[in-house]
Amino acid sequence: MRFKKPKRNRRRSWSISKSLAVGLFLFIIVCTSALSFLNTSDNNVPQTLEFKAAIIDQLSLTQSNQTFVQTALSILDRAGFTVDYYRSEEVTVDFYRNLPTHGYGLIIFRVHSAAAAFEGKGYVEHPVSLFTSENYSNRKYVWEQLTDQISMASYTMPQPPYYFAITPKFVTSSMKGKFQNSIIVMMGCEGLNNTKMAEAFIEKGAKLYISWKGLVLASHTDQAITRLLQHFITDKQNIGQAVENTMKEVGPDPAHKSLLTYYPLEGQDYAI
């Protein structure tokens, strides 16, 4: 903004301009400091996708699929990603706790998950929980259990074996650090039956959360996510296009009719 100096009171006018200049200078310093704070807050969460990925294959405990794993690794490798692969036995409560500290831009959760819990004589809908491969004990992670950050889970609920599973409260309260503007691909069942887990990951620094709105067969989610990665990473389609094309090609889950979707919906234009 420019100010025209009046001809009269030239000394006073110079004084006002000097004060204004000093004020603007201080304002610029303050703005620069604020921008610096914004850029360094939230544990240096960047505004672009980090080309570092993780495949978390807890599902290999019961339904291994090395074809999916090798195909996903190949797609990511060709695109320039550095990829870490985690076997089922590595997926523990503390593994989840430290996950944000690794700086992954893309995280693929090939994990069992559920959005219902057995209470009394039947199932009650709950926010989705992500399974670990760590055997359940009421003597471990007592605080997290008391605060509903961790639950007991089973593939054959209410029958054993029982495992620990993490809830959205664990993501926001007990995970260390922040996700690096990450894309979360949650391949398990019911990941978007409700948005609680998606909201938790977004609050923790993730950019986008992709999952199924209902139950899904392991074979179908493997096929669908393979196509999704090809469209999004190899073909460089945005998320909206990649999900839409994936659903056109593989269709809903054949047994449960569930669809692949994403959260938030405003993220449809996100692309590499």
N, C-alpha and C positions, 0 to 999 in steps of 0.2 A: 504494500500500500504506500502511495506517495503523498506527502504533505507539502503544500505550497506555502512558502514562508511569506508572511505579510511584510509590507515595506516598513510599517511602523513597529516600534518596540523591537528593533532588530536584535538587541542584546537578549531580551526576554525570549524572543523566538529561537535564537541559537541555544539558549539554555534548555528550552522544551525539547528541541531536536536532539540535543546531547543526552538528555534524560531518556528520551524515547529510544535512542540508539543503545544506551546502556541496558535499558529494559529489554529490548529485543535480543541483545547479546546474552543476557542472563536467561531469557526465555528459551533461546536456542540451546544453551547449555543444559537447562532442565529437560527439554525435549529429548536431547541426545542421551542424557542419562536415563530417562524413562525408557527410550527405545533399547538402550543397552540392557536395562533391567528386564524388559520383556523378552529380549533375545536370550538372556541367560537364566531366566526363571524356569520353573518346571524342569529342572535338571537338563537344560539345553535341548529341549525338544525341537528338532529342526522342522522347517515348513515344507520339506521335500522328502520323497520316499528314499530311505536308506536301502541300498542294494545288498542287504544282508537278510537272509531268511532262515526260518526254523521250520522243520517238519517234526511235529510231536506225535509219535505213533503209539499212543497208549492202546489203541485198538488192536495192535499186533499181539496183545496178550491172548486174545480169543479169535481174532479174524485177520490173520496176516495177509498182506497182499504186496509182494515185492514188485510186481509189475507196476502197480500204481506208484510206489516209492521211486522206482528207477525212472519212470516216465516224468514224474514231477521234478526229480533232480536234474534230468536232462533239460527240461524246459527252462528251469531256473539258471542252470549253468550256462546255457547258450545266451541267455539274456544278460549275463554278467553278474549274477548274484553269487555271493558267498553263502553256502548253505550248511547248516548244522542239522544233523538227523539224530533224534532222540528215540531210543528203543523204549519199549513198554516199561521195563524195570527201572528206568531212569526217571519216570514220571511220578514224583512224590509230592507231598505237600510243600516241602522246602524248595523243590524244583520250581513249582508255581510261584512261590514267594519271591524268588530271585529272578524270575523271567524278565521283567522290564529292564533289568540292569545290563542285559546283553546287547541292547541297541538294535533289535531286529526291526526292519521296515515291513516285513511280511511274515506272519505267523500262521501256519496251517496246523490246526488242531484236529488230528485224526484220532478222536477220543470218543469213548462212550459218554453220553450225557442224558439227562432226564429232567423233565419239568413237572414231575409229580412225585409225591412221597406216600408211602403206605402208612396210614394212620388208622388204628382200630381195625375196622373190617373192610376198608377200601382205600382207594387212592385219592389224594387231594392235590390239586394243582399248586405248584410252587414255582418260584423263579428257577431257571435252569441251573443245574449243578454239573460241573465237569469232573469226571472220574479221575482218580489217581490209580496207580497200581499198588498202592501201599495198603497193607491189611489194616482193617479198622481195629481200634482199641479205645475204650472209654477212658484210658489212663494217659493217652497222648493228646497233645494240643487241647488241653482242657479249657483254657480261656477261649480259644477260637470256637470250640464246640458250644460253650455257654453263651457266646454272643452270636450264634447262628452264622458263623463264617465258614464252618465245616460241617458236613453232614455225613451220615452213613449211607452207603449206596451198594447196590447189588445188581448184577445183570438178571438175576432170577428172584428179585424181591417178591415176597418177604423171606425167601430161603437164602441161606449163605451160598458162597462166600461173600463177606462184606468188605468194602473198601472205603477209604476216605474219599470225599468229593468236596470240591470248593464251590462256594456260592458267590453271588455278586458282592456280598459284604466283604468277603475275603479279598476280592480284587481291589476294592477301594480302600480297605483298612489295613491289610497285611502285606500286600505286594510292595516291594521296595522300589523306589524311584518312579519313573514315568516311562510309558511307551513312547517310541520315537516317531510319532505321527503315523503309527503302524496301521496296516490293513490286517484285520483278523478274519481268517477263514475257519469257521467252526463247522466241521463236517458231521458232527454227531446229531442225534435226534433232538427235535424240539427246541433248537437253539434260538428260534425266534417265535416260539409259541406266545411269549411275551417279550418285552424289550428290556427287562431288568438287567440281564447279563450284558447285553449290548450297551446299555447306558453306563454300566460300571466300567467297561473297557474304554468307552469314549471319555468318561470323566478322568480316567487314568492316563489319557494322552493318545489313545488310538484315534485314527481318522475315520475308519469305516469297519463295520462288522457284518459279515456275510454268513448266513446259515439257513437252516430248513425250518419251515413253519409246519412242523409235524414230525411223525416218526419216519425213519428212512432206513432202507436196507443198506448194509455195508457195501455190497456190490454196486448199488445204484449211486451212492454218494461218491464212491471211487471214480466211477465213470463220469459223473457230472463235474466233479472238481477238476478232473483231467482236462475236460473240454473248457471249463472256466479259465484255467491257467493258460491254455493255448490262446483263447480269445483275448484275455486281458494282457498277457505278457508278450506272447509271440506276435499276435496280430495288432497289439496296441489299441484295442478297443477300450472305450470307457466302461465303467462298471455297469451302468444301465444296459448298454449294448451287449456286454459279455454275458451277463446273467440272462437277458432275454434270448440271446442266441443259444445259450446252453440249454435252456428249457425247451426251445423249439426242437433241438436235436435229440435230447435224451428223454424229455417229457417228465411229468411228475413221477414220484415214486410209484412203482407198479402195484405195490401192496397197500400203501397207505394214502396215496394221492397227494402227498405233501409237496410243496413248491420251494424252490430256492429263492431267497430274497435277501435284502440288505437293509442296514440301518446306519445312519438316517437316510431317508429317501432323497433328501437334498444332495446326497453324495453321488448321485447317478452320473455326473459328468467327470468324476475323478478318474484320471488316467495316468499312466506312466509317461 
